[in-house]
Amino acid sequence: MFTVIVGECSTGKTSYLHYLRRIIPNSYLIGYDCPASRSVDVDLSYEIFGGINGMYPVDVFGDKASVPGIMEDMCRKCSVLLIDELGAQLRYHHDAYLLTTYVYEISKIKDVYMVTHDNMKLYNADKIVTVHWDGDMPLLYDVTLEDAEVIVHG
């Protein structure tokens, strides 16, 4: 399942992701959890990227230095993959779009939660969580894909 977490800036989206990390057993938060704490799922890596042990298809990417590490993190052994702004640290914006296509494929195998400001990612989501800030604490609203039009164009 592919769940997208959306909301305005500074509404608690990343905090919600960290909350999920604490309550979901065997979850892995890219960029936060230590890569050495989890081995790479070689079967998943081969199925998604067609490569293992650092042999990833990076020819189409502009940022050939950062992308392989992100690809490897996407294939860490875990039951739930947590991603905060995929590709925000990448030099080229199109790299994030290409990586997102791999995220969709991974979400067919295991649950993925991803924070994003990119409304285009909503169209491939199975579920959308909107985070609103209300004074002292974030309020969470779970919606289904049918409600996405209201959020995107509302």
N, C-alpha and C positions, 0 to 999 in steps of 0.2 A: 504494500500500500504506500502511495506517495502522498504525504501530508505537507502542505505548504503553510507556513506561519507568516502572516502579514500584519501590518499596522503602520501607523505613522512613526516617524523617528522618535526615539527615546520613550517608547511605550512599554518596554519590558519584553520584547520578543526574544532577545538573547537570554534574559533571565528565565524565561519560560523554557528555553532549550536546556539550560543548566538544571532547571527543576526536573525536566524529563530524564536527564542524565542520572540524577540522584535516585529517581523512583523506578526506572526501568532497568531490570537486571540485564547484564551483558550488552549494554549500549556503548557506542563509541562516538565521541564528539570530535570531529576533525578540527585540528588546530588547537585543541585543548588537551585531550588525552595524549599521553606519551606513546608515540608509534611503537617504541620498543616493548610496550606492555601487551601488545597483540601481534600475533604473527599474521602474515598475509594469507588469505584463503586462496590458495593456488588454483583450485578448480574454478572459483568465481572469477579470478583474474583472467584466466584463460578464456572462460565463457564470454565475459564482457569485452575484454580488450584484445583477446587473441594472443596474449603474451604473458610471460611470467618472469619473475626475478629481474625486474627493471626493464624488461624488453617490451616497452609500451609503444603504441603507434603515435609518436609525437611529431611526425613530419608535417601534419596540417596545422600545428599550433605555432603561434608566434613566440610564446614564452617557453622555450624548450628546456629551460633550467628548472622552473617551478612545477610545471604540469606533471611530470612523472611522479613526483612526491605526492601530489594530490590524488592521482590515479591509484597509487599504492595505498594511500589512506582510505580511499573509497572501498578497497577490497580487504580491509582488516577483518579478522574473524570477530563477528558480533551478531547479535540477533536484530539490533536496531541501529541504523546509521543516522547520526545527527549532524546537520551541516548548517553553519551560520554564514550566510552571504557567500555562497560558492563563487570563487573566483574574484572576490573583492580585492585580494592582494595581488592579482595578476596584472601584468603590464598591458595586456591586450584584451579588450572587452569581448571580442568574438571567441576567445578561448573559454570564457565562462559558458557561453552558449553551447559550444561543442561538448564541454564536460557535462553540461546538464542533460544532453542526450544520453550519456552513459548512466546518469543518475536515474533516468526513467527506466532504463533496462534493469538496473540493480533493484529498483523498487518492485519489480515483478518477482524478485527472489526473496527479498527481505524488506521490512518496513523502513522507510526513510522519512525523516522530518527535516524540512529545510526552511530556514528564515530567508525571506527575500523581499526586495522592494520592486521586483520586476513582475509586472502584471501578466506578462506573456507566460510565465511559469504556472499561472493559475489554471490555464486551460488543460494542462495535463495532470492536474491534481485529482486524487480520489477524494480528498478531504481538505478543507481550508479552515485554519484556526486564525481568527482575527483577534488581535490584542489591542484593547483600548485602555488608555490611562484614565483613572477616575480618582484624582486626589492622591491618596496614599498607596494605592495598590493597583496593579493591572487587572482588568476584567477580561476574561476569556470567553469567546463565542465560537463554538464549533458549528460549522455549517457544512452542508454537503455540496457536491459539485453543482447541483441544480440551483443553489443560492449564489453561485459565483458571479453571475451576471449582475446581481444587485450590488455586490461588493466592488466589482471592477468598474461598472458604469454608473453606480448609484450616486 
